[in-house]
């Protein structure tokens, strides 16, 4: 089990939860629980495809077999790794923002425990992706990462988040996003490896740039 108890919903109930979550998330994008519920109730087909891809990948199969969780007890050693490593970069990203890996809401609306784990994994590797792509956690950075997540998983929630996020941009932010961040994010999300099939914790000790090269990741370029 990956958090709270799994709640199985009928089709009409899924639609109701999805609609309510979408409206609530648009009104208050800080509600991580509503965004999570929206992702789960609209994303089952996408998570099923991700699950099959993970089963076809040696590293993905290892993740499914061992079911690592990105929680403090499991990733705390990253704070002790050499400065050049991926693990240290992740620790710096989290520490500089006073983030905790334990703050993710539990998965509630998946049909099986296996799908629930895939949904939880997608949620928990989010900050690994921030670190690898070099994206900030402001509204522009989060929107750019949602574009990459959509390219990787085809979750409807990701594109809805981009639409909702860009609606809150100023004119200057919107121009910057669509001229600089959006084209890069589309390319970055399609040219890198299948990121849901990566056992990130086993790469903590490796050089950050080596991990990026291995995964085909091009960090976000500086704003001109």
C-alpha positions, 0 to 999 in steps of 0.5 A: 500500500502506498499511503491512504486506503485505496478508494474504488470509484464508479465511473460517475463518481470518478467524473464528479471527483475529477470535475470538483478537483479541476475547479478547486485546483483552478481556484487554488493551485496550491491545493496539492490534494486536489491536483493529486485527485485530478491526476488520479481520476483522469490518468488511469489509462496513462498510468496503465501505459507507464506500468507496461513500459516499466515492466518492459524495462530492466530498471523499471522492473527493478523499481516495480519489484522493490517499490522504493519510496522517496521519503526522508528515511530512504533519501536522507543520505543524499545530504552527505554525498559529494557536491558534484553528485546527483544526490547532493544536487537533489539535497541542495534543491530540497534544502534550499527551499525547505522542502520535505520528501514526506509532504506528498499526498497519498494515492487514493483513487487507483484500481490496483495497488500496482497502479497506485504505486506507479501513480505515487512514483510519478508524484515522488520523482517530481523533485528529481526531475526539477533537479535534473532539468534545472527548473525553478519551483515558481509558476513558470518552472512548474508549468515547464515541468508539467509540459515535460511530464505530459510528454513523458506520461500523457497525463491529462492533468499535466496539460490542464495544469499548464493551461491553468498556470499560464492563465495566471501569468502576466503578459511578460511571463506568458511571452517568456514561457511560450518563447523560451520555456515551452519549446525547450520543454517539448524538446526536452521531454521527447528526446530524453529516456523514459524517465519513469523507468529510472531507478533514481536512488541508485544514481545518487552517487554518480556525477550530476552531469554524467546522469544527465548525459546518460538519460539524455537530459538537456537542462533548461538554458539560461534566459537570453 
